[in-house]
Every structure is written in structure tokens, then in C-alpha cells.
Amino acid sequence: MEEAGEARLTEHQRKWLARVQACEVSGMSVAAYASEHGFPVRAMYDAKKVLVRKGVLPHSGALKRGSVVR
């Protein structure tokens, strides 16, 4: 069953969602995963950025919104 966010994705975005999730499960670095699967590293980061913006993937940066740095 699809989650609500996934229902709003295009086929292209679903393909990249599957790739991003597979990369995370693999334990490989993004660069290694992209190289092994024959697509540019930049494409993976760009796709992840779109998917985070759509609310399908969580933000995974070092600093999340609302974080306080002291």
C-alpha cells in the first residue's frame, strides 16, 4: 500500500525514491552506489532533495530545522 506522499509522486520520482532507499539499505556511500549502478552522484542528491521537499523522505542533514547550536 502506498503512503500518502508516495501517491503524489511521478513515475520518475518513484524510481528515484526506490534508488535512494536501496542506497540507504545497501550501506554504501552515495558515490559508490551511484557508480555501481551507472548514474551520476549529483542525480541522486538532486532526487533526494526533491523527495525531502515533497515530504516523502526525512531531512537527514547534520542540522535539522529547530536545532540550536551553542
C-alpha positions, -999 to 999 in steps of 0.1 A, spaced: 0 0 0 13 35 -9 18 61 17 1 95 11 33 112 0 41 84 -25 8 88 -42 17 123 -53 50 112 -70 55 109 -107 68 76 -121 103 92 -124 102 103 -87 91 68 -76 121 54 -95 144 78 -77 127 71 -43 134 34 -48 171 41 -57 176 64 -27 160 38 -4 181 10 -19 212 30 -14 204 36 22 197 -1 28 229 -11 10 251 7 35 272 20 6 281 56 1 261 76 -23 291 79 -46 298 42 -46 261 32 -51 257 57 -80 289 45 -96 280 8 -93 245 15 -108 257 38 -136 241 72 -128 256 105 -117 261 111 -80 246 146 -85 214 130 -98 210 110 -65 214 142 -44 191 162 -66 164 135 -64 167 132 -27 164 169 -23 131 169 -43 118 139 -23 126 156 11 109 187 -1 78 167 -10 78 152 25 84 116 13 119 113 28 130 128 61 155 156 62 188 140 71 212 169 73 236 175 102 214 203 114 177 200 113 152 228 115 148 239 150 182 227 162 200 251 185 238 254 181 256 267 212 
